[in-house]
Amino acid sequence: MFEESEGFEKVIKPAATSKRPDGINFTKETVVGIALPPTNKPPKLSISKVFVQDSVLTVRYIRLADTTLTNHPQSFTSQPLLLFSIPKHNFLKTKLIENGKVVQILKKPEDD
């Protein structure tokens, strides 16, 4: 979870491309990123459902093996990443659910 641009820019490095990505307005948005371990057979990732209930942000996503890469892996490794922004809200926890199974529950760090 990224709520400020400094943390986001330290972790997420934009790829070299001719297109300029849209900027994120961190005063109105929170960015959620799901990163998987590097692999030469990256899966296909897609969001299934995102909702808030009782101050818990739940992100359901689908991870499917890319069958074209199963038989012919890439000659290099890449790190699969799913990144999206949502309207800013005060979440106490974030629950990540992959293919129907809870994979991680993150608690919001306490402010000092």
C-alpha positions in Angstrom: 0.0 0.0 0.0 1.4 3.4 -1.0 -0.2 6.5 0.5 2.7 8.9 -0.4 4.7 9.5 -3.5 8.1 9.1 -1.8 7.5 5.4 -0.8 6.0 4.7 -4.2 8.9 6.1 -6.2 11.4 4.2 -4.0 9.8 0.8 -4.8 8.2 1.2 -8.2 10.5 2.1 -11.0 8.7 2.9 -14.3 9.8 1.0 -17.3 11.5 2.8 -20.2 8.7 3.6 -22.6 7.8 6.3 -25.0 4.5 6.8 -23.3 4.3 8.9 -20.1 2.2 7.3 -17.4 -0.6 9.2 -15.7 0.5 10.7 -12.4 -1.0 9.6 -9.2 -2.7 12.1 -6.9 -1.7 10.8 -3.5 -4.0 13.4 -1.8 -7.0 11.6 -3.3 -5.8 8.1 -4.0 -4.1 5.1 -2.4 -2.0 2.8 -4.6 -2.1 -1.0 -4.1 0.6 -3.2 -5.5 0.8 -6.9 -5.7 4.3 -8.2 -6.6 5.1 -11.9 -7.1 8.6 -13.5 -7.1 10.7 -13.2 -10.3 10.1 -15.9 -12.8 10.6 -16.8 -16.4 7.0 -18.1 -16.6 5.0 -15.0 -15.4 1.3 -15.6 -14.7 -1.6 -13.5 -15.8 -2.9 -11.4 -13.0 -6.3 -9.7 -12.9 -8.5 -8.0 -10.3 -11.7 -9.9 -9.4 -13.2 -7.6 -6.7 -12.1 -4.8 -4.4 -14.3 -3.7 -1.5 -14.2 -2.2 2.0 -16.0 -3.6 4.9 -15.5 -2.8 8.6 -12.3 -0.7 7.7 -10.8 -3.8 6.0 -9.8 -3.4 2.3 -10.2 -6.7 0.6 -8.5 -7.3 -2.8 -9.5 -10.4 -4.6 -7.4 -11.2 -7.6 -7.0 -14.1 -10.0 -3.6 -15.7 -10.9 -3.6 -17.9 -14.0 -0.6 -19.7 -15.5 0.2 -18.4 -19.0 0.0 -21.6 -20.9 2.0 -20.2 -23.8 4.9 -19.6 -21.5 4.6 -23.0 -19.7 6.0 -24.9 -22.6 8.3 -22.0 -23.9 9.6 -20.1 -20.9 11.1 -16.6 -21.4 14.9 -16.4 -21.7 14.9 -13.8 -18.9 13.2 -13.4 -15.6 10.6 -10.8 -14.9 8.7 -9.8 -11.8 4.9 -10.0 -12.2 3.2 -6.9 -10.8 -0.4 -5.8 -10.5 -0.7 -2.1 -9.6 -3.9 -0.1 -9.2 -5.2 3.0 -7.4 -8.3 3.5 -5.3 -9.9 6.5 -3.7 -8.2 7.4 -0.4 -9.8 5.8 2.7 -8.6 5.0 6.2 -8.1 1.2 6.1 -7.0 -0.6 9.3 -6.2 -3.8 7.4 -5.7 -5.0 3.9 -6.6 -8.6 3.0 -5.2 -10.1 -0.2 -7.1 -13.1 -1.6 -5.6 -15.0 -4.5 -7.8 -17.5 -6.3 -10.1 -17.7 -3.3 -7.4 -18.2 -0.7 -6.2 -15.6 1.8 -2.5 -15.1 1.1 -1.8 -12.1 3.3 -3.3 -9.7 5.8 -1.5 -6.4 6.3 -2.1 -4.2 9.2 -1.8 -0.4 8.8 1.3 0.8 10.7 0.6 3.0 13.7 1.4 6.7 13.2 4.1 8.0 15.5 
